[in-house]
């Protein structure tokens, strides 16, 4: 017995998918979508820095400064990974792929630990201006998502 091949149909973006289902796009959905786009754009800029320009910065720097540059670039990447994972979870709940109650579970909360959640960057001449900009912008979006996560978790707890 042969089965018919299934053609893959990529899903439209969340906003269109929600509209296609006849649901109203909530303010929460708009915040998630806008923040997701911003996080992806910043992740692409970070990838561009790491792929194309970090190597030159590392070659020009002293050994200890090289380690610091690499570590701070990893901090940006870790922050953005946490943010995008949280946003994708929120998007999944928004379209009904998971329950809203599940969002309050520790596994679905914003993570990252102290290295990610510490906004402090010690001033140093050895850090390239582009990396400092990425650090500041990644902290800004991480902090915004951290506050959203805390507020929405409080709202879930109050509703229960």
N, C-alpha and C positions, 0 to 999 in steps of 0.2 A: 504494500500500500504506500503510494507516494504522496507526500504532502506538497502543497503548493508553496513556492518560495514566498517568504514574507518580505515585502519591500519596506525598507527603513524610511520613515518619515520623521525628520527632525522636528522637535517641538518648537513652536514659535517662542519668542521671548515671553517671560512671565506676564508682562503687562498685557500683551495681546492675547495670551492664553486665557487669562482671567476674563478679559472682555468677551472673548469668544464663548466662554461658558455662561455668559449672561450675568456675571457678578459685577457689582460696582467695585471699582478700584478704590480701596480705602486710603486714607492719609498714611497709614502704617505701610501699606504696599508701596506707595509712592516714595516714602522715606527709604525703604529697603532698596527699591530699584535705583534711586538716585545715588545712594551710598555705594551700592554694588558697582555701578558704572565708574564712580570715582575711584574705588579701590582697585578695580581692574586696570584702569588707566595708570594709576600710580604703580601697580605691579609691573606693567609693561615698561614704564619709564625706568624702574629699578632694574629690570632685566637688561634694558639697553645700557645702563651704566655698568652693570656687572660684566656684561659680554664685551662691550666696546671700549670702555674708558677706565675701568678699575685696574686693569692690568698695567696700564701706563702709570697710574698713580702709585701702584705697588712697587714698580721698578724704580721710581724716583725717590721713594721714601726709605728712611732708615729701617732696619729690621723690626724694631719695636713699634714703630709707626705703621709698618706694613701689617703687623698683627692687629693693631688697633683698627685700621681701615677695614680689614677683613671681618673682624668681629662686629663692627658697627654695620657693615653691609648685611651680615647675617641677622642682626637685630631688626633691620628694616624688613627683610624677607620674612622673618618669624612673625612680626606684627601683622603684616599683610596676609600671611597664611591664616592666622587666627581670625582676622576680620572677615576674609572671604568665606571661610568655613562657617562662621556664625551667620553671615548673610544668606548663604545657600540653605542653611537649616531653616531660617526664617521664611525664605521663599518657598521651601517645601511645605511648611505648615500653612502658608498663605493659600496655596493651591490645593490643599487637602491631602497631600502625600504623607503627612504625619499629623498626629493630633496636637492641638494647641497645648494640651496639658503636658505633653512630652518636652516642650520647650523649657520648662522649669527644671528639668533633670540636670544634674551636674555635667553629664556628658555633652549636653547641648548648650551649655553656657559658654560665654567667652572665656578662653583660657590664655595661657601664655607664660605664666609665672613671672618672677621678679625681673628677669632680663628683658622681657617684652614690655612689661607694664611700668617700668621705670622711665619717666620722661627725661631724666637728667642726663645731659651729655656734657661731659667736662670740656671746657673750651680748650682747643688745641690747634696750633698752627698746622699740624701735620694732616688734619682731616681736610679733604678737598671740599670746596664750597658746595659742589653738587651733592656730595654725600650728606653734608650737614642739612641741606634743603630736603633731601629724601627722609632723613631722620626726623626732622621737624614735621613734615607733612604726614609721615606714617604715624607719628605720635598723635597728631591732631585727629586723624580718622579713627585710630584705635581708641582714643579717649572718648570720642563721640559715640562709638559703638558700645564702649564700656558703660557709658551713662544710659544708653538706650536699653542695654541688656538688664541693668539694675532696675530701671523704671518699669520695664515690661514684666520682669520677674515679680516685682512688688505687686503689680496689677493682677498677675495670675494668682498670687498668694491671697490677695484681698478678695478675689472673686470666688475662691474655693471655700 
